[in-house]
Amino acid sequence: MTQTSAAQRSPWFSLLLPGLLSLGVMAWLYTPTFEWMVDRWSVRDSYYGHGFLIPLVSLFWIWQKRKDLAAVPPESSAWGFPVLAAAAAIQIFAAIFRVYFLSGFSFILMLYAAALLIGGLRILKMIWFPVFFLSLMIPLPLLVISEITLKMKFLVSEMAVYCLNATGIQSERQGSYIVMPNALLLVGDPCSGLRSFLSFLCLGFVFAYGGRTAWWGKMILIVAGLPLAILSNLLRVYGLGLVAEIYGQEAAGGKVHDASGIIVFVIAFVIFMLIRQKLEAVRE
């Protein structure tokens, strides 16, 4: 009698075992993908060091909605079957050819399918964004990272050369180098701004979801990371160019080079927070 009344009070009670079994199967199925992601997150100079935090943030958002979720009666939706089929097809392809990037997105689709089959459309509407946010933890393929890094690095270098010439220091870009009269500055991958952009992209989604801004303000927060990353690294390369030309090439390396990366990121972060504050003020 007690068990029956408990089940009546919580319609999710009868779905507890199927839900746990589904999570167990998914954990086993996607174990190689999780291992690949953790490896990419933890490698030295990773572009995805923030990947460890993404699942925690998503789980926190869902935990905040736990009472609302529990109050919704489970209504399985047939839309879950085509989503499940698509996720399974992508995972089979990814497993055969070891394309872990695609397998990561298959996992996101599998979560959507589980939400539809177990909880229904109302549940999906409540958790779609926290689940979507998990896609930001999936590292891009290394080839794509290399192409984007190269293009952003050349863009920052060209802009830095323009600024150096505008301030009276004759310079030109030759590949990844900036050639000046008394110094030769190598613009490395960290100066491309891609790492900063990915970090600000995650912050943009976090503040857009939890902030009090209008929809257009949320879009600004999401896209603001790219210009901030480019401009902050432009400032870094330009500053290192000045130091190298005035004080010697060795002066722009070592601790000065490392400190410049921290300083420009802090500056960009402060600007980002000011943008957020202004957008929320406009909303109010």
C-alpha positions as CSV (number, residue, x, y, z in Angstrom):
1,M,0.0,0.0,0.0
2,T,2.8,2.4,0.8
3,Q,4.6,1.6,-2.4
4,T,1.5,2.2,-4.4
5,S,0.9,5.6,-2.8
6,A,4.5,6.5,-3.4
7,A,4.2,5.7,-7.0
8,Q,1.0,7.7,-7.3
9,R,2.7,10.7,-5.7
10,S,5.6,10.5,-8.1
11,P,4.8,9.3,-11.6
12,W,8.5,9.2,-12.3
13,F,9.0,6.4,-9.8
14,S,8.1,3.6,-12.3
15,L,10.7,5.1,-14.8
16,L,13.6,5.1,-12.4
17,L,14.9,1.6,-13.3
18,P,14.5,2.1,-17.1
19,G,16.2,5.5,-16.8
20,L,19.1,4.0,-14.8
21,L,19.5,1.2,-17.3
22,S,19.4,3.7,-20.2
23,L,22.2,5.8,-18.6
24,G,24.2,2.7,-18.0
25,V,24.0,1.6,-21.6
26,M,24.8,5.1,-22.8
27,A,27.8,5.3,-20.5
28,W,29.1,2.0,-21.9
29,L,28.4,2.9,-25.5
30,Y,30.1,6.3,-25.3
31,T,33.1,5.4,-23.0
32,P,35.7,5.8,-25.8
33,T,34.2,9.2,-26.7
34,F,34.4,10.3,-23.1
35,E,38.0,9.1,-22.8
36,W,38.9,11.0,-26.0
37,M,37.3,14.2,-24.7
38,V,39.0,14.0,-21.4
39,D,42.3,13.5,-23.2
40,R,41.7,16.6,-25.4
41,W,40.7,18.6,-22.3
42,S,43.8,17.7,-20.3
43,V,46.5,17.9,-22.9
44,R,49.1,20.7,-22.5
45,D,48.0,24.0,-24.1
46,S,44.5,22.6,-24.7
47,Y,41.9,24.8,-26.3
48,Y,39.3,23.0,-24.3
49,G,40.5,23.2,-20.7
50,H,37.0,24.5,-19.8
51,G,35.5,21.1,-20.9
52,F,35.6,19.8,-17.4
53,L,33.3,22.5,-16.2
54,I,30.6,22.2,-18.9
55,P,28.9,19.0,-17.6
56,L,28.8,20.5,-14.1
57,V,27.2,23.7,-15.3
58,S,24.6,21.7,-17.3
59,L,23.8,19.5,-14.3
60,F,23.5,22.5,-12.1
61,W,20.9,24.1,-14.4
62,I,18.9,20.9,-14.5
63,W,19.2,20.5,-10.7
64,Q,17.7,24.0,-10.4
65,K,14.7,22.8,-12.3
66,R,14.2,19.6,-10.3
67,K,11.0,20.6,-8.7
68,D,9.4,21.8,-12.0
69,L,10.6,18.6,-13.7
70,A,9.2,16.4,-11.0
71,A,5.8,18.2,-11.3
72,V,5.4,17.3,-15.0
73,P,3.9,13.9,-15.6
74,P,6.0,11.7,-18.0
75,E,4.4,11.5,-21.4
76,S,6.5,9.5,-23.9
77,S,6.7,11.1,-27.3
78,A,7.0,9.2,-30.5
79,W,9.4,11.9,-31.8
80,G,12.0,10.2,-29.7
81,F,12.3,7.3,-32.1
82,P,13.6,9.2,-35.2
83,V,15.9,11.2,-32.9
84,L,17.1,7.9,-31.4
85,A,17.6,6.4,-34.9
86,A,19.6,9.4,-36.1
87,A,21.8,9.3,-33.0
88,A,22.4,5.6,-33.4
89,A,23.3,5.9,-37.1
90,I,25.8,8.7,-36.4
91,Q,27.3,6.7,-33.5
92,I,27.7,3.6,-35.7
93,F,29.4,5.6,-38.4
94,A,31.6,7.4,-35.8
95,A,32.5,4.1,-34.1
96,I,33.5,2.4,-37.4
97,F,35.7,5.3,-38.6
98,R,36.7,6.5,-35.1
99,V,35.3,10.0,-35.6
100,Y,34.9,10.9,-32.0
101,F,33.8,14.5,-32.8
102,L,30.7,13.1,-34.5
103,S,30.2,10.6,-31.7
104,G,30.1,13.5,-29.2
105,F,27.2,15.0,-31.1
106,S,25.6,11.6,-31.3
107,F,25.6,11.6,-27.5
108,I,23.8,14.9,-27.4
109,L,21.1,13.6,-29.7
110,M,20.9,10.4,-27.6
111,L,20.1,12.6,-24.6
112,Y,17.4,14.4,-26.5
113,A,15.9,11.0,-27.6
114,A,16.0,9.8,-24.0
115,A,14.2,12.9,-22.8
116,L,11.5,12.5,-25.4
117,L,11.0,8.8,-24.9
118,I,10.9,9.0,-21.1
119,G,9.6,12.4,-20.4
120,G,8.0,13.8,-23.5
121,L,8.0,17.2,-25.2
122,R,7.3,19.2,-22.1
123,I,10.4,17.8,-20.4
124,L,12.5,18.4,-23.5
125,K,11.4,22.0,-23.6
126,M,12.6,22.5,-20.0
127,I,16.1,20.9,-20.4
128,W,16.9,21.4,-24.1
129,F,19.4,24.3,-23.4
130,P,21.4,22.6,-20.6
131,V,21.7,19.6,-22.9
132,F,22.6,21.7,-25.9
133,F,25.3,23.5,-23.7
134,L,27.1,20.1,-23.5
135,S,28.0,20.5,-27.2
136,L,30.5,23.2,-26.1
137,M,32.6,20.5,-24.4
138,I,33.1,18.5,-27.6
139,P,36.5,19.4,-29.1
140,L,36.7,20.3,-32.7
141,P,38.9,18.0,-34.9
142,L,42.6,18.9,-34.8
143,L,42.6,19.7,-38.5
144,V,39.8,22.3,-38.0
145,I,41.6,23.7,-35.0
146,S,44.7,24.1,-37.0
147,E,42.9,25.9,-39.9
148,I,41.0,28.3,-37.7
149,T,44.2,29.0,-35.6
150,L,46.2,29.7,-38.7
151,K,43.6,32.1,-40.2
152,M,43.1,34.0,-36.9
153,K,46.9,34.1,-36.3
154,F,47.4,35.7,-39.7
155,L,44.6,38.2,-39.2
156,V,46.0,39.3,-35.8
157,S,49.5,39.5,-37.3
158,E,48.3,41.7,-40.2
159,M,46.5,44.0,-37.8
160,A,49.5,44.2,-35.6
161,V,51.7,45.1,-38.5
162,Y,49.3,47.9,-39.5
163,C,49.4,49.3,-36.0
164,L,53.2,49.1,-35.8
165,N,53.6,50.9,-39.1
166,A,51.1,53.5,-37.9
167,T,53.2,54.2,-34.9
168,G,56.4,54.6,-36.8
169,I,57.9,51.1,-36.6
170,Q,58.4,49.8,-40.1
171,S,57.3,46.1,-40.2
172,E,55.9,43.5,-42.4
173,R,54.4,40.0,-42.0
174,Q,56.3,37.0,-43.4
175,G,54.3,33.9,-42.7
176,S,54.0,33.7,-38.9
177,Y,56.8,36.2,-38.4
178,I,56.6,40.0,-38.0
179,V,59.9,41.5,-39.4
180,M,61.0,44.8,-37.9
181,P,64.2,46.7,-38.3
182,N,65.8,45.4,-35.0
183,A,63.7,42.4,-34.2
184,L,61.9,39.3,-35.5
185,L,58.7,38.4,-33.7
186,L,57.2,34.9,-34.0
187,V,53.4,35.0,-33.7
188,G,52.6,31.6,-32.2
189,D,49.3,29.7,-32.1
190,P,48.4,31.0,-28.6
191,C,48.4,34.5,-30.0
192,S,45.6,33.6,-32.5
193,G,42.9,34.2,-29.9
194,L,41.1,31.0,-30.5
195,R,41.5,29.8,-26.9
196,S,40.1,33.1,-25.6
197,F,37.2,33.0,-28.1
198,L,36.1,29.5,-27.0
199,S,36.2,30.6,-23.3
200,F,34.2,33.7,-24.0
201,L,31.8,31.7,-26.1
202,C,31.0,29.5,-23.1
203,L,30.7,32.5,-20.8
204,G,28.4,34.2,-23.4
205,F,26.0,31.2,-23.4
206,V,26.1,31.0,-19.6
207,F,25.2,34.7,-19.1
208,A,22.7,34.6,-22.0
209,Y,20.8,31.7,-20.4
210,G,20.9,33.0,-16.8
211,G,21.0,36.7,-17.4
212,R,18.3,39.3,-17.4
213,T,18.9,40.7,-20.9
214,A,16.6,40.9,-24.0
215,W,17.0,38.3,-26.7
216,W,19.2,40.7,-28.8
217,G,21.3,41.3,-25.7
218,K,21.8,37.5,-25.3
219,M,22.9,37.3,-29.0
220,I,25.5,40.1,-28.4
221,L,26.9,38.2,-25.3
222,I,27.2,35.1,-27.4
223,V,29.0,36.7,-30.4
224,A,31.0,39.3,-28.4
225,G,33.8,36.7,-27.7
226,L,35.2,36.7,-31.2
227,P,36.0,40.4,-31.5
228,L,37.2,40.6,-27.9
229,A,39.5,37.6,-28.5
230,I,40.9,39.2,-31.7
231,L,41.3,42.7,-30.3
232,S,42.9,41.4,-27.0
233,N,45.5,39.3,-28.9
234,L,46.1,42.2,-31.3
235,L,47.0,44.3,-28.2
236,R,49.3,41.5,-27.1
237,V,51.1,41.0,-30.3
238,Y,51.4,44.8,-30.8
239,G,52.8,45.3,-27.3
240,L,55.3,42.4,-27.7
241,G,56.4,44.0,-31.0
242,L,57.1,47.3,-29.3
243,V,59.0,45.6,-26.5
244,A,61.0,43.5,-29.0
245,E,61.9,46.5,-31.2
246,I,62.8,48.9,-28.4
247,Y,64.4,46.6,-25.8
248,G,65.5,43.7,-27.9
249,Q,64.0,40.5,-29.1
250,E,64.8,38.5,-26.0
251,A,63.0,41.0,-23.8
252,A,59.7,40.0,-25.5
253,G,60.0,36.3,-24.5
254,G,59.9,34.4,-21.3
255,K,57.9,35.9,-18.5
256,V,57.0,39.0,-20.5
257,H,55.4,36.8,-23.2
258,D,53.5,34.7,-20.6
259,A,52.4,37.7,-18.5
260,S,51.1,39.5,-21.6
261,G,48.7,36.6,-22.3
262,I,47.3,36.8,-18.8
263,I,47.0,40.6,-18.8
264,V,45.1,40.9,-22.1
265,F,42.8,38.1,-21.1
266,V,41.9,39.9,-17.9
267,I,41.3,43.1,-19.9
268,A,39.1,41.3,-22.3
269,F,37.2,39.6,-19.4
270,V,36.6,43.0,-17.7
271,I,35.3,44.5,-21.0
272,F,33.0,41.4,-21.4
273,M,31.6,41.9,-17.9
274,L,31.0,45.6,-18.6
275,I,29.2,44.7,-21.8
276,R,27.0,42.3,-19.8
277,Q,26.3,44.9,-17.2
278,K,25.3,47.5,-19.7
279,L,23.0,45.1,-21.5
280,E,21.3,44.1,-18.3
281,A,20.9,47.8,-17.4
282,V,19.2,48.5,-20.7
283,R,16.8,45.6,-20.0
284,E,15.9,47.1,-16.7
